[in-house]
Amino acid sequence: MKYVSYWHDTAPAFAGAMQGPVDGHYDVAIIGGGFTGLGAARQLAKAGAKVVVLEAERVGWGASGRNGGHLNNGLAHSYLAAKAELGKERAIALYKALDDSIDTLEALIAEEGIDCNFRRAGKLKLASKPQHFETIARNFEAVNAEVDADTDLLRANELKDEVGAPFFGAMLSKKSAMMHMGRYVVGLADAASRHGATIFEHAAVTDHRRTGGRHELMTARGNVTADQVLVATGAYTPSAFGYFRRRIIAVGSFIIATRPLTAAEVQSTMPGNRTCVTSKNIGNYFRLSPDNRLIFGGRARFSATSDQRSDARSGAILKASLAEIFPQLANVEIDYCWGGLVDVTKDRYPRAGYQDGVWYAMGYSGHGAQLATHLGMIIADSILDRPDRNPLKGLDWPAVPGHFGKPWFLPLVGMYYKMLDRIQ
């Protein structure tokens, strides 16, 4: 078993990173070389801006390379809950932004010729209990009538051609997609570089100063100055940006990948070949990889630590969950086990805009794979003084009480959600 991300291990290396010292003055400096930062860098560079990306490790190192590979349209929340919390207009705008994000990815991949196995697969929200199906059905009725007719409601007997496990029905979101996340992020970095962006890897930002209208960003390899700064670091936000660290909760997300399944195993497990997520609070998500591995993830443990020891403990929990859902794969070999940090907000809605003199986009709360590139491009357009398309503009973002960067309260949150899963 390899304790590395399957996406990292099966993607080519990015060959366009700048060597030598980090220096120079730029129109825009972007902190973070994931989907958000690279999407913004490409958009800015195409418009003629002089842009630099400062990545602490290598492109796609953070959440962009440590996710389940789902590109799910619509809201992670219940649409009904979003309407109640945000109002109908904002809820629809957010829903449509996630729909648009899939279109953005599809168009960008085609335009740049990125080989990343992009495919419109559809997503199933699977009911783990009978009462969960009732909730899913109510949400479906509102979604289908008000914002997304490209959805369907499947009863339990209609799932036999979709997934080889007993569930009580599902909502199908037909616009959802999947891709190889590692190949995509390298292709996106190549595209940004080709359009003129300067990308430094292994250039962690250690400090930030602002004098007059100019920013200075310090790294161990040297400093850069810039007229504008975009913080696109999510759960990996450096301590120099305390405003965001008080509002972002870094939560571990853990994933395993089986060996390639045989045709018979695929047919008995995932005949529909869609992205799937279960309805429990501490649920699971799964899909097939391009080489027919089952990629199976979830919040196995409520931890803000991701290293080999933590990932191994979480992997054992995930393997037990996989065997519970798919007993036919109970003894299948696990080839990959990895984890990473997800940037979660208190209300699980993302945030993007301008604050404390810098631009930002983060807080995707497990729904960033599809939205991040799109939102990075939207913020880039704002920097370029193009029409404002930010669906999150003006959304209040209070700090998490007692939180200053290390989420000491995660075990309590985990206990609470486990209790809900037992009684609901």
GILINTA-V388956 format. One line per field, one symbol per residue. ss: DSSP state (~ for helix, > for strand, _ for the rest). phi: phi as a letter, one per 20 degrees, with the letter a starting at -180 (. if undefined). psi: psi as a letter, one per 40 degrees, with the letter a starting at -180 (. if undefined). Layout:
ss: ???
phi: ???
psi: ???
This chain:
ss: _>___~~~~_______________>>>>>>>___~~~~~~~~~~~~____>>>>________~~~____>>_______~~~~~~~~_~~~~~~~~~~~~~~~~~~~~~~~~~______>>__>>>>___~~~~~~~~~~~~~~~~~____>>>>_~~~___________>>>>___>>__~~~~~~~~~~~~~~___>>>____>>>>>>>__>>>>>>__>>>>>>>>>>__~~~_____~~~~___>>>>>>>>>>____~~~~~~~_____>>>>_____>>>>>_____>>>>>_________~~~~~~~~~~~~~~~~~~_~~~____>>>>>>>>>>>______>>>>>__>>>>>_____~~~~~~~~~~~~~~~~__________________________~~~~~~~~~~~~~~_
phi: .debfgfffdcfffddffenfebodcfcddeoddgfffffffffffenfeccdddfdcgmfegfdccenecefmefffffffffednfffffffgffffffffgfffffffemeeclfbfdnddeeeecgfffffffffggfffedbbfecbddfgfeefedbebecdpadddfffbbaefffffffffgffffeofecdelcffdabcccmedecddcfdpccdbfccdecdlfdffffdfgfffdddecfccbccffgefgffffedcfeldecceeffddccbaeegdmeeeccrefbebddcbffffffffffffffffffcgfdgdffdecbbbaddedegemdfcbqcblncebbamflncegeeffffgfffgfffemegfdffdgnfgcffegmdcpdffeggffffffffgffdd
psi: hhfihddddfiiiheeihiaihiiiidhhhhhfaddddddddddddeeihiihhhdbihedbddefaefighiaidihdddddddeiddddddddddddddddddddddddefhgffhhhdihhhhheiddddddddddddddddddgefiihhideeededhfihifiihhheeiaiihddddddddddddddeeihhhifghhdihihhbehihhhieeaiiiidihhhfebefhieegddddeehhhhhhiiihiihiidddddedgdefiiihieidgaiiiiiidffihhhiigdigifhhaddddddddddddddddddgdeedeiihdihiiihhhhidefhiiiahhfeiiihafefefddddddddddddddddefihheheehehigiihhehedhgeeddddddddddddde.
